[in-house]
Amino acid sequence: MDWAAFLSYVLVSCITPGPNTMISMSGGLQRGFRYTLRYSSGVFLGFLAVSLLAALAGALLYGFLPAAEPWLLALGAAYILYLAWRVWRSSPDAPDGGGAYRGVLSGVAMQFINVKGVLFALTAMASYVLPHFREPLAIALISTLMAACCFVCCCLWALFGSVFEGLYRRHTKAVNAVMALALAFCAVSLLL
């Protein structure tokens, strides 16, 4: 497995703006970092469950249709390129999800309706993990690593919410370009 490409994909997917990061930033600004830890803990638990379910779905698909692997890799690369394009074109004025911020259960529930997170888990499992690992312990550890990255990134957005928001607004194009290039690297590495 290309760990550099995988970890880049995980980090970029977790740190870029999305429902989890925006709700965390909003919660940090409105209610403080300490309260935001509840939501971030829910993100960890919920994403861990989504990631394990994505691994199970991918493993079943690989088991029944081994010829699907190249197609899944191509689909994963195409989706990552789409994400790169979306990140490059994104704006700092995205909605913050204000009312959605509640606590641990809100964080868990969000993972099952967060399209970005579900697609991230499916793509990571099908494109990076399952072609190399099938052991339940390895998959559980990698899922835990991904969920921990989501947790840490949510905490960073909460902790530095107001500072990061100001920086992002001033340097939107540069930040988006770096993140988009990192995602494009991940997509290309899948196909090599």
Backbone hydrogen bonds in HBPLUS format (Angstrom, degrees):
<---DONOR---> <-ACCEPTOR-->    atom                        ^
c    i                          cat <-CA-CA->   ^        H-A-AA   ^      H-
h    n   atom  resd res      DA  || num        DHA   H-A  angle D-A-AA Bond
n    s   type  num  typ     dist DA aas  dist angle  dist       angle   num
A0006-PHE N   A0002-ASP O   2.97 MM   4  6.22 166.0  1.99 156.1 160.8     1
A0007-LEU N   A0003-TRP O   2.80 MM   4  5.83 171.6  1.80 151.5 154.4     2
A0008-SER N   A0004-ALA O   2.96 MM   4  5.98 150.4  2.05 140.3 149.0     3
A0009-TYR N   A0005-ALA O   2.92 MM   4  6.09 160.0  1.96 147.7 153.1     4
A0010-VAL N   A0006-PHE O   2.90 MM   4  6.20 162.1  1.93 153.5 158.6     5
A0011-LEU N   A0007-LEU O   2.89 MM   4  6.00 170.4  1.90 148.1 151.2     6
A0012-VAL N   A0008-SER O   2.88 MM   4  5.97 171.9  1.88 155.2 158.0     7
A0013-SER N   A0009-TYR O   2.88 MM   4  5.89 159.9  1.92 146.6 153.1     8
A0014-CYS N   A0010-VAL O   2.91 MM   4  6.04 151.0  2.00 148.5 156.4     9
A0015-ILE N   A0011-LEU O   2.87 MM   4  5.93 158.1  1.92 154.7 160.3    10
A0016-THR N   A0012-VAL O   3.12 MM   4  5.84 151.7  2.20 143.3 148.1    11
A0022-MET N   A0018-GLY O   2.91 MM   4  5.92 166.4  1.93 163.0 167.4    12
A0023-ILE N   A0019-PRO O   2.97 MM   4  5.93 160.7  2.00 146.7 152.3    13
A0024-SER N   A0020-ASN O   2.95 MM   4  6.04 154.0  2.01 142.7 150.7    14
A0025-MET N   A0021-THR O   2.87 MM   4  6.05 160.4  1.90 146.6 151.8    15
A0026-SER N   A0022-MET O   2.92 MM   4  6.05 165.6  1.94 146.5 151.1    16
A0027-GLY N   A0023-ILE O   2.78 MM   4  5.89 159.8  1.82 146.4 152.7    17
A0028-GLY N   A0024-SER O   2.83 MM   4  5.99 156.3  1.88 148.6 155.1    18
A0029-LEU N   A0025-MET O   3.00 MM   4  6.24 155.0  2.06 148.9 155.2    19
A0030-GLN N   A0026-SER O   2.87 MM   4  6.03 157.2  1.93 150.7 157.5    20
A0031-ARG N   A0027-GLY O   2.72 MM   4  5.42 162.9  1.74 146.6 152.5    21
A0032-GLY N   A0028-GLY O   3.17 MM   4  4.38 135.1  2.39 104.4 113.4    22
A0036-THR N   A0032-GLY O   3.21 MM   4  6.41 152.5  2.29 145.2 153.4    23
A0036-THR N   A0033-PHE O   2.98 MM   3  4.96 113.9  2.44  95.4 112.4    24
A0037-LEU N   A0033-PHE O   3.10 MM   4  6.44 130.2  2.36 149.3 162.0    25
A0037-LEU N   A0034-ARG O   3.29 MM   3  5.41 141.9  2.44  97.4 107.4    26
A0038-ARG N   A0035-TYR O   3.11 MM   3  5.80 149.0  2.21 114.9 121.9    27
A0040-SER N   A0036-THR O   2.97 MM   4  6.27 168.0  1.99 158.4 161.9    28
A0041-SER N   A0037-LEU O   2.86 MM   4  5.95 149.8  1.95 142.7 150.2    29
A0042-GLY N   A0038-ARG O   3.08 MM   4  6.38 151.6  2.17 144.9 152.5    30
A0042-GLY N   A0039-TYR O   3.03 MM   3  5.04 116.0  2.46  95.4 111.2    31
A0043-VAL N   A0039-TYR O   2.90 MM   4  6.30 146.2  2.01 147.5 158.0    32
A0044-PHE N   A0040-SER O   2.99 MM   4  6.32 156.6  2.05 146.6 151.9    33
A0045-LEU N   A0041-SER O   3.04 MM   4  6.37 169.4  2.05 154.0 154.9    34
A0046-GLY N   A0042-GLY O   2.83 MM   4  5.87 168.2  1.84 152.7 156.8    35
A0047-PHE N   A0043-VAL O   2.80 MM   4  5.73 163.0  1.82 149.3 154.8    36
A0048-LEU N   A0044-PHE O   2.96 MM   4  6.02 154.2  2.03 146.6 154.0    37
A0049-ALA N   A0045-LEU O   3.16 MM   4  6.41 158.3  2.20 145.2 150.2    38
A0050-VAL N   A0046-GLY O   2.96 MM   4  6.25 162.0  1.99 150.2 155.3    39
A0051-SER N   A0047-PHE O   2.78 MM   4  5.87 161.4  1.81 151.5 156.7    40
A0052-LEU N   A0048-LEU O   2.99 MM   4  6.19 159.1  2.04 148.3 153.4    41
A0053-LEU N   A0049-ALA O   2.97 MM   4  6.18 156.5  2.02 148.6 155.4    42
A0054-ALA N   A0050-VAL O   2.84 MM   4  6.07 150.2  1.93 146.0 154.8    43
A0055-ALA N   A0051-SER O   2.94 MM   4  6.21 151.0  2.02 145.0 152.7    44
A0056-LEU N   A0052-LEU O   2.98 MM   4  6.22 155.5  2.04 144.4 150.9    45
A0057-ALA N   A0053-LEU O   2.91 MM   4  6.14 164.9  1.93 150.5 154.4    46
A0058-GLY N   A0054-ALA O   2.88 MM   4  6.01 163.2  1.91 147.4 152.5    47
A0059-ALA N   A0055-ALA O   2.81 MM   4  5.91 159.2  1.86 148.6 154.6    48
A0060-LEU N   A0056-LEU O   2.95 MM   4  6.13 159.0  2.00 149.5 155.0    49
A0061-LEU N   A0057-ALA O   3.03 MM   4  6.25 156.8  2.08 145.3 151.9    50
A0062-TYR N   A0058-GLY O   2.83 MM   4  6.08 163.8  1.86 153.5 157.9    51
A0063-GLY N   A0059-ALA O   2.81 MM   4  5.92 153.9  1.88 145.5 153.2    52
A0064-PHE N   A0060-LEU O   3.01 MM   4  6.20 155.1  2.08 148.1 153.2    53
A0065-LEU N   A0061-LEU O   2.79 MM   4  5.70 152.0  1.86 149.7 158.5    54
A0068-ALA N   A0065-LEU O   2.80 MM   3  5.43 162.4  1.83 122.4 128.4    55
A0069-GLU N   A0066-PRO O   3.26 MM   3  5.95 169.8  2.27 118.5 121.1    56
A0071-TRP N   A0068-ALA O   3.03 MM   3  5.22 115.1  2.47 104.0 120.4    57
A0072-LEU N   A0068-ALA O   2.80 MM   4  6.02 156.3  1.85 162.2 170.4    58
A0073-LEU N   A0069-GLU O   2.92 MM   4  6.16 157.9  1.97 155.2 161.3    59
A0074-ALA N   A0070-PRO O   2.94 MM   4  6.14 157.9  1.99 142.8 148.8    60
A0075-LEU N   A0071-TRP O   2.81 MM   4  6.03 159.2  1.85 147.9 154.2    61
A0076-GLY N   A0072-LEU O   2.77 MM   4  5.91 157.3  1.82 145.7 152.6    62
A0077-ALA N   A0073-LEU O   2.85 MM   4  6.08 159.5  1.89 149.3 154.7    63
A0078-ALA N   A0074-ALA O   2.87 MM   4  6.08 158.9  1.91 148.0 154.2    64
A0079-TYR N   A0075-LEU O   2.86 MM   4  6.10 158.4  1.91 150.1 155.9    65
A0080-ILE N   A0076-GLY O   2.95 MM   4  6.16 158.0  2.00 148.6 154.8    66
A0081-LEU N   A0077-ALA O   2.94 MM   4  6.19 155.4  2.00 148.2 154.9    67
A0082-TYR N   A0078-ALA O   2.92 MM   4  6.19 150.9  2.00 144.5 153.0    68
A0083-LEU N   A0079-TYR O   2.86 MM   4  6.21 155.0  1.92 149.1 155.8    69
A0084-ALA N   A0080-ILE O   2.88 MM   4  6.19 152.1  1.95 145.3 153.3    70
A0085-TRP N   A0081-LEU O   2.95 MM   4  6.26 157.6  2.00 148.8 154.1    71
A0086-ARG N   A0082-TYR O   2.90 MM   4  6.22 158.7  1.95 151.4 157.4    72
A0087-VAL N   A0083-LEU O   2.79 MM   4  6.01 161.7  1.82 156.2 160.7    73
A0088-TRP N   A0084-ALA O   2.92 MM   4  6.07 164.0  1.94 149.6 154.4    74
A0089-ARG N   A0085-TRP O   3.05 MM   4  6.24 144.5  2.18 142.7 151.9    75
A0090-SER N   A0086-ARG O   2.92 MM   4  5.85 111.7  2.40 138.6 154.8    76
A0090-SER N   A0087-VAL O   3.21 MM   3  5.08 153.7  2.28  99.7 107.6    77
A0100-ALA N   A0097-GLY O   2.67 MM   3  5.47 157.3  1.72 146.1 153.5    78
A0101-TYR N   A0098-GLY O   3.41 MM   3  6.09 171.9  2.42 119.5 121.8    79
A0107-GLY N   A0103-GLY O   2.96 MM   4  6.24 151.1  2.05 150.6 159.2    80
A0107-GLY N   A0104-VAL O   3.04 MM   3  5.09 115.6  2.47  96.4 112.0    81
A0108-VAL N   A0104-VAL O   2.94 MM   4  6.30 154.5  2.01 154.6 161.9    82
A0109-ALA N   A0105-LEU O   2.90 MM   4  6.03 175.3  1.90 152.1 153.7    83
A0110-MET N   A0106-SER O   2.96 MM   4  5.98 153.4  2.03 143.2 150.5    84
A0111-GLN N   A0108-VAL O   3.09 MM   3  5.61 136.6  2.29 109.7 120.3    85
A0112-PHE N   A0109-ALA O   3.09 MM   3  5.60 144.2  2.22 112.7 121.8    86
A0113-ILE N   A0110-MET O   3.15 MM   3  5.34 149.6  2.25 103.3 112.3    87
A0114-ASN N   A0110-MET O   2.78 MM   4  5.65 117.7  2.17 148.4 164.8    88
A0118-VAL N   A0114-ASN O   2.95 MM   4  6.24 165.5  1.97 162.6 167.1    89
A0119-LEU N   A0115-VAL O   2.93 MM   4  5.99 171.9  1.94 155.8 158.4    90
A0120-PHE N   A0116-LYS O   2.89 MM   4  5.95 147.1  2.00 139.6 149.8    91
A0121-ALA N   A0117-GLY O   2.91 MM   4  6.13 162.3  1.94 150.2 153.8    92
A0122-LEU N   A0118-VAL O   2.95 MM   4  6.19 168.0  1.96 153.6 156.9    93
A0123-THR N   A0119-LEU O   2.85 MM   4  5.88 163.6  1.88 146.7 151.9    94
A0124-ALA N   A0120-PHE O   2.89 MM   4  5.98 166.8  1.90 152.0 156.2    95
A0125-MET N   A0121-ALA O   2.97 MM   4  6.06 165.9  1.99 150.4 154.6    96
A0126-ALA N   A0122-LEU O   2.91 MM   4  5.95 169.3  1.92 150.8 154.3    97
A0127-SER N   A0123-THR O   2.82 MM   4  5.59 156.7  1.88 146.5 153.5    98
A0128-TYR N   A0124-ALA O   2.96 MM   4  5.33 152.0  2.04 130.2 139.0    99
A0129-VAL N   A0124-ALA O   3.11 MM   5  6.46 157.9  2.16 152.1 158.3   100
A0130-LEU N   A0125-MET O   2.81 MM   5  5.63 166.5  1.83 154.4 159.1   101
A0132-HIS N   A0129-VAL O   2.92 MM   3  5.62 155.2  1.98 122.0 129.9   102
A0133-PHE N   A0129-VAL O   2.80 MM   4  5.73 152.4  1.87 154.3 161.8   103
A0139-ILE N   A0135-GLU O   3.03 MM   4  6.29 165.2  2.06 160.5 165.0   104
A0140-ALA N   A0136-PRO O   2.83 MM   4  5.97 156.6  1.88 148.0 155.0   105
A0141-LEU N   A0137-LEU O   2.89 MM   4  6.11 157.8  1.94 150.4 156.2   106
A0142-ILE N   A0138-ALA O   2.94 MM   4  6.14 161.1  1.98 149.9 155.0   107
A0143-SER N   A0139-ILE O   2.86 MM   4  5.98 156.3  1.92 146.1 153.3   108
A0144-THR N   A0140-ALA O   2.90 MM   4  6.07 150.4  1.99 141.8 150.2   109
A0145-LEU N   A0141-LEU O   2.91 MM   4  6.17 151.4  1.99 143.9 151.8   110
A0146-MET N   A0142-ILE O   2.94 MM   4  6.24 157.9  1.99 148.7 154.0   111
A0147-ALA N   A0143-SER O   2.90 MM   4  6.13 162.0  1.93 149.1 154.2   112
A0148-ALA N   A0144-THR O   2.81 MM   4  5.95 153.3  1.88 146.6 154.4   113
A0149-CYS N   A0145-LEU O   2.97 MM   4  6.21 151.5  2.05 144.9 152.3   114
A0150-CYS N   A0146-MET O   3.03 MM   4  6.38 153.9  2.10 146.0 153.0   115
A0151-PHE N   A0147-ALA O   2.93 MM   4  6.23 157.0  1.99 147.6 153.8   116
A0152-VAL N   A0148-ALA O   2.88 MM   4  6.13 169.0  1.89 156.3 158.1   117
A0153-CYS N   A0149-CYS O   2.93 MM   4  6.06 164.2  1.95 150.2 154.9   118
A0154-CYS N   A0150-CYS O   2.92 MM   4  6.11 156.3  1.98 148.3 154.9   119
A0155-CYS N   A0151-PHE O   2.92 MM   4  6.21 157.7  1.97 151.2 157.7   120
A0156-LEU N   A0152-VAL O   2.85 MM   4  6.16 153.6  1.92 149.7 157.3   121
A0157-TRP N   A0153-CYS O   2.95 MM   4  6.22 161.7  1.98 149.9 154.1   122
A0158-ALA N   A0154-CYS O   2.93 MM   4  6.16 152.6  2.01 145.7 153.8   123
A0159-LEU N   A0155-CYS O   2.75 MM   4  5.89 168.0  1.76 154.8 158.4   124
A0160-PHE N   A0156-LEU O   2.89 MM   4  5.84 169.6  1.90 151.6 155.1   125
A0164-PHE N   A0160-PHE O   2.59 MM   4  5.54 174.9  1.60 176.2 177.6   126
A0165-GLU N   A0161-GLY O   2.84 MM   4  5.80 155.3  1.90 146.3 153.8   127
A0166-GLY N   A0162-SER O   3.23 MM   4  6.31 157.3  2.29 136.1 141.2   128
A0167-LEU N   A0163-VAL O   3.02 MM   4  6.34 162.2  2.06 151.6 156.6   129
A0168-TYR N   A0164-PHE O   2.74 MM   4  5.85 166.0  1.76 154.2 158.7   130
A0169-ARG N   A0165-GLU O   2.92 MM   4  6.06 157.8  1.97 146.2 152.2   131
A0170-ARG N   A0166-GLY O   3.08 MM   4  6.29 148.1  2.19 142.1 150.4   132
A0171-HIS N   A0167-LEU O   2.85 MM   4  5.99 144.5  1.97 150.9 161.4   133
A0175-VAL N   A0171-HIS O   3.03 MM   4  6.18 175.5  2.03 167.7 169.1   134
A0176-ASN N   A0172-THR O   2.88 MM   4  5.95 168.9  1.89 156.7 160.5   135
A0177-ALA N   A0173-LYS O   2.92 MM   4  5.99 154.0  1.99 143.1 150.5   136
A0178-VAL N   A0174-ALA O   3.06 MM   4  6.30 163.9  2.09 152.9 156.0   137
A0179-MET N   A0175-VAL O   3.06 MM   4  6.28 169.1  2.08 156.0 158.9   138
A0180-ALA N   A0176-ASN O   2.85 MM   4  5.95 159.9  1.89 149.8 155.9   139
A0181-LEU N   A0177-ALA O   2.94 MM   4  6.09 159.3  1.98 149.2 154.5   140
A0182-ALA N   A0178-VAL O   3.01 MM   4  6.24 154.2  2.08 146.3 153.5   141
A0183-LEU N   A0179-MET O   3.02 MM   4  6.30 154.4  2.09 147.3 153.9   142
A0184-ALA N   A0180-ALA O   2.91 MM   4  6.16 157.0  1.96 148.1 154.9   143
A0185-PHE N   A0181-LEU O   2.95 MM   4  6.18 156.2  2.01 148.0 153.8   144
A0186-CYS N   A0182-ALA O   3.16 MM   4  6.45 151.9  2.24 141.0 148.1   145
A0187-ALA N   A0183-LEU O   2.99 MM   4  6.35 155.3  2.05 152.1 158.5   146
A0188-VAL N   A0184-ALA O   2.95 MM   4  6.21 167.0  1.97 157.5 160.2   147
A0189-SER N   A0185-PHE O   2.97 MM   4  6.09 158.5  2.01 148.9 155.1   148
A0190-LEU N   A0186-CYS O   3.27 MM   4  6.50 135.8  2.48 139.5 149.4   149
A0190-LEU N   A0187-ALA O   3.22 MM   3  5.38 135.4  2.43  98.4 110.0   150
A0191-LEU N   A0188-VAL O   3.07 MM   3  5.42 133.8  2.29 105.9 117.5   151
